[in-house]
Amino acid sequence: MLAARRLATHRLIARALGRWGHLLLPAVLIGIGLLILLPGLAGAS
């Protein structure tokens, strides 16, 4: 938790998240969803 707070409040990272966060968050969530779904689909046959 402390590492996440320090990372998110770092000046350069906070600026990048402020600028690109609205694009980054959906991409990360889609990636996590694919990591969950793809192994399940591969074993379903």
For each residue, the residues with C-beta under 8 A, 3 or more apart:
1: 4 5
2: 5 6
3: 6 7
4: 1 7 8
5: 1 2 8 9
6: 2 3 9 10
7: 3 4 10 13
8: 4 5 13 14 17
9: 5 6 13 14
10: 6 7 13 14
11: 14 15
12: 15 16
13: 7 8 9 10 16 17
14: 8 9 10 11 17 18
15: 11 12 18 19
16: 12 13 19 20
17: 8 13 14 20 21 24
18: 14 15 21
19: 15 16
20: 16 17 23 24
21: 17 18 24 25
22: 25 26
23: 20 26 27
24: 17 20 21 27 28
25: 21 22 28 29
26: 22 23 29 30
27: 23 24 30 31
28: 24 25 31 32
29: 25 26 32 33
30: 26 27 33 34
31: 27 28 34 35
32: 28 29 35 36
33: 29 30 36 37
34: 30 31 37 38
35: 31 32 38 39
36: 32 33 39 40
37: 33 34 40 41
38: 34 35 41 42
39: 35 36 42 43
40: 36 37 43 44
41: 37 38 44
42: 38 39 45
43: 39 40
44: 40 41
45: 42
